[in-house]
Amino acid sequence: MTKSDTRFKVFIAGASGAIGRPLIKQLKRDGHTVFGMTRSIERSSELEKLGATPIIADALDETSVKRAIESCEPDIVIEMLTSLPKEYTPEAMKEASALNTKLKLIGGAYLQKAAEKAGVKRYILQSTAFWYAPGSTLATEEAPLALDPSFPISEEVKIYETQEKRVLQSTKLKGVSLRFGFFYGPGTWYAKDGSIARQVLSNSYPIVGDGSGIWNFIHVEDAAIGISKALNAKPGIYNLTDGAPQPQSIWLPAYAKWLGAPPPLHRTEEEELKIGGPTSIFYATKLRAASNQKAKDELDFHPRKLEWTMS
C-alpha cells in the first residue's frame, strides 16, 4: 500500500540536480514540506523558488551534514548525491569520477549517519537499473549486478552495491533503493538541448557493433513521481524504468529522427575501443534492461512511453 494522506518533512540531498527540481515540485503537490540541501548559495535561491527550504551544507563535511539534518528534523531523507559533468564525454566522466565517488561513499555515509542519529525512520537512495549482469531476460530486483571483474563497469557497480548495503542493512531506519534507468527530459543529457542530443545532431554518436545492448530510460518527472510514491513503500529495491526497453540499434535511430538528426553512423567494436573505450562497447552491446513490474504492482508506478518512440 503506497497511498497515504500522511504529510512528511522530506530532506533531499542533491536537490538542485535534474531530478531534484521536478521532485521538489512533485512533493509540494503532494502536500509535503521539503528541505533541499545544496552547497551553492546561487542554487539555494532556485530551490526556494521551487517551494523548498534551502539548506546550504557541504556533503563531504560531516559536521555540516549533521547540522543540516538537525536543523529541520526530517521524517524522510532522500540521498541523490552526484557530481556529473554537464557535457557527456568519456574524458569528462573520468574527470568527474573521483568527486562523484566521494560524494556517494563518504558524503552518503555522513548523511545516513546523521539521519540515523536524528531518528529519521525512512531513507531513500538513488541507484541504477542499467548495470545488471548481462542476461537474456529483463532483470528483476533479485538479479545480480555486473560485479564480475571482466566487466569494464564492475568498479563503478561496486560503489552502488556499497551504497545499497549501507542503506538496506541498516537496523535503525527503513531503507529503500530506487534503481533508475537513463534519465531523459529537461536538464538531462538526452533533452533536445542536452549533451547527447548535440552529439547525435552532429552525427558523432554511433551505433556500436550490432547495437544489441538493451537500454531502459525514465523521464525525470516520472522519476519524481516514483520517489514520491516510495515515501510509503515497503523497504527494499525497486526498478523505476520505462516499460519498453530497446536495443541501441533501435532506440538510437528513433532518437535521431525525433531530434531531426541524420541517421546514426555505425562503428565497429574495434574502432570504438580506440575512441570510447571498453565501457562504451559494454553499453552498446551488453547492457541488460530491467523489469519495472514490481514498481507497477507495489508502487502503482506507470511511467510514460518513451518520447521519441511515440511518433
Secondary structure, DSSP 8 states (H G I E B T S, - for coil): --------EEEEETTTSTTHHHHHHHHHHTT-EEEEEES-HHHHHHHHHHT-EEEE--TT-HHHHHHHHHHH--SEEEE------SS--HHHHHHHHHHHHHIIIIIHHHHHHHHHHTT--EEEEEEESS-B---SS-B-TTS-BS--TTSTTHHHHHHHHHHHHHHHT-SSSEEEEEEE-EEESTTSTTSTTSHHHHHHHTT-S-EETT---EE-EEEHHHHHHHHHHGGGS-SEEEEE--S--EEHHHHHHHHHHHHT-----EE-HHHHHHHTHHHHHHHHHT---B--HHHHHHH-------GGG--
